[in-house]
């Protein structure tokens, strides 16, 4: 059946009746156009026709931080086929993720083929909706709570919230104010439906202590919980759950699983005719108690609905349209394990947390290696060839065929994050995520030396699982999954490795056999691991370099055009007049070895300074190495150079050391200082260049042209914290960060000191506040407001006595503007900008344009200064 369309009206529309007025007054968050069509599947239509006061369909795109909770006014004619839907805004908090797959055909034939769902995972994630009168229930009011759920696991005694009002932990409301809630309860590995509320006339707290441990075993009297005796198995696909109840009528409680009524009992507080708490607390979907992990729903939710009436069993049954011939949980097809390699896969888009509650996902990266070990993943690069971030967290899955010799064998797996270890498809071990503290009071690292003599100890931050098995001399599949990164954690693998050996000996790192294998067995000892790391690092550097250059090649055509235009501009421009060194000045003429020497020697003649003699080969080698590589040359290098009798040996040595990767190392420190807003090493959050130092190194290793390098810096794309130029945008303790970045760029590449213009017009430089904030607005891609700190304190009389002018007042919005038309006009770079409306790209083009001769002069001066 084709999806129906229901009418969405303005949230400020006029409804007849008190409830409609409350809807319009309390939930107005925007005014959608009257009659806007909202595609609705047959399954959703069944819910909407029952006039819910709140319905979360979770059709928003992945990454959205707001969701729509739809409401149907209760006074809509009961026989209408197209009721009016009012949108309300709900916020996604924490680890809650959208864009997941909900119930879909063919198993759920009435659902939309692209039906979405929300993933809560096992971290602090939920959706919050503001209070409203129609979400409050009192004595005599009926309620129906329903949802489609796909829990991955529900621990025994866990109370996983589907939807509830109250007990959010917000300071504005009472602590134990459970208005109502629909939850799942863990019962001996299964999931039961649970309904919870607290009565309004509570006894004293001493007589009715609030539940605090997730089990609610201590709460009596005030809290009333009904739990079904029928259950279903978690991680068995999508299920529909619902409860209906009339407050004040304890016998009215009804529960449903998959469209059928289920039995149950009031197992906490007993049945009661007292009314529930009714207050201004929010409605949360997916969690309660401030977002506590024990309350967070461990899986997927869809079509969560709240109704102000008790739906009939027939209406609940109408939700369950399922083709039982189709598997509820589709099999996950893993890529075949290679015969002669270890297969690594990166799985992104997993929720934050410490467990494994996420739907199966296709890997975003897949590569093979010889060893079941790594210290870092290959770097990801974006379309410009700059370092980019993976989603955080992600999972690394490693699989390989391993040989288990006959007899008792020990499999040792070391990881930094939580991990699961499988052998031939059976889980044999699991590592929990290590605890983390940031206050400096964690326990001091104590090396564990209980392993065999000579075995490398587990390093700080890492952990290991040990599995003893009986080997049969055959090949088996070893499968390890590791969670990497997450909130408060760097996305690092640590010393990840799997090794096998006798329980009383040093194990050997698992190594793939077959074509491409070196056959060099690596023991898990200090010496063996260090040797392996050197090989892994060298291999990863080769892979990263090839991947970076391949990604950057996508931009090469653009830069070829720009550089061709630059060469044409230079050739059409008058060149410098090269001074002649008179032959009568024999000493000076003899000291001319290149065109630059002519400029130097002409000035020496003017100053009457004799030219210096050429230094000997040993001094040349030392100075060249210090200048180019930043290190003193090794004795063997100097000896080989001196022994070289070719006439062009000095030019050859220059070329050789310019090709040395340490040439790039040497430049990194210099540009880190030049580009740092606050050069320091103590606190990297204070706007220094640590976050993008790897991009600086990559740029010099790849011999990147300076105009391309500066353009990438100005665009601030790629990774923010782990080596991309987006790290240049990081700013803390700064209320106008783009003004600070504009100041850095102007100083670094235009030789303009605009520091004074942060607060007033510069008294000793020709720069106004307007100039700096115009550049800042270009970087910001929109108006830049002058902050309150950009001012000079004092009364008008004092300010008038100062030798400065203040032409921008705090609070002024400054539009994007290029203030240096005398260097290059904005019109001159129009053809070089790929996104004409992007003022940030325009700024990069203006700085690096060949028509901007100041850029070339400043860069040359920085080279000479270095």
Secondary structure, 3 states (H helix, E strand, C coil): CCCEEEEECCCCCCCCCHHHHHHHHHCCCCCCCCCEEEEECHHHHHHHCCCCCEEECCCCCCCCCEEEEEECCCCCCCCCCCCEEEEEEEEEEECCEEEEECCCCCCCCCCCCCCEEEECCCCCEEEEECCCHHHCCCCCCEEEEEEEEEECCCCCCCEEEEEEECCCCCCCCCCCCCCEEEEEEEECCEEEEEEEEEECCCCCCCCCCCCCCCCCCCCCCCEEEEEEEEEEECCCCCEEEEEEEECCEEEEEEEEECCEEECEEEEECCCCCCCECCCCCCEEECCCHHHCCCCCCCEEEEEEEEECCCCCHHHHHCCCCCCCCCCCCCCCCCCCCCCCCEEEEEECCCCCCCCCCCCCCCCCEEEEECECEECCCCCEECCCCCEECCCCCEEEEEEEEEECCCEEEEEEEEECCCEEEEECCEEEEEECCCCCCCCCCCCCCCCCCCCCCCCCCCCCCCEEEEEEEEECCCEEEEEEEEEECCCCCCCCCCCEEEEEECCCCCCEECECCCCCCCCCCCECCHHHHHHHHHHHHHHHHHHHHHHHHHHHHHHHHHHHHHHHHHHHHHHHCCCCCCCCCCCCCHHHHHCCCCHHHHHHHHHHHHHCCCCCCCCCHHHHHHHHHHHHCCCCCCHHHHHHHHHCCCCCHHHHHHHHHHCCCHHHHHHHHHHHHHHCCCCCCCCCCCCCCHHHHHHHHHHHHCCCCHHHHHHHHHHCCCCCCCCCHHHHHCCCCCCCHHHHHHHHHHHHHHCCCCCHHHCCECCCCCCCHHHHHHHHHHHHCCCEECCCCCCCCCCHHHHHHCCCECCCCCCCEECCCCCCCCCCCHHHHHHHCCCCCCHHHHHHHHHHCCCCHHHHHHHHHHHHHC
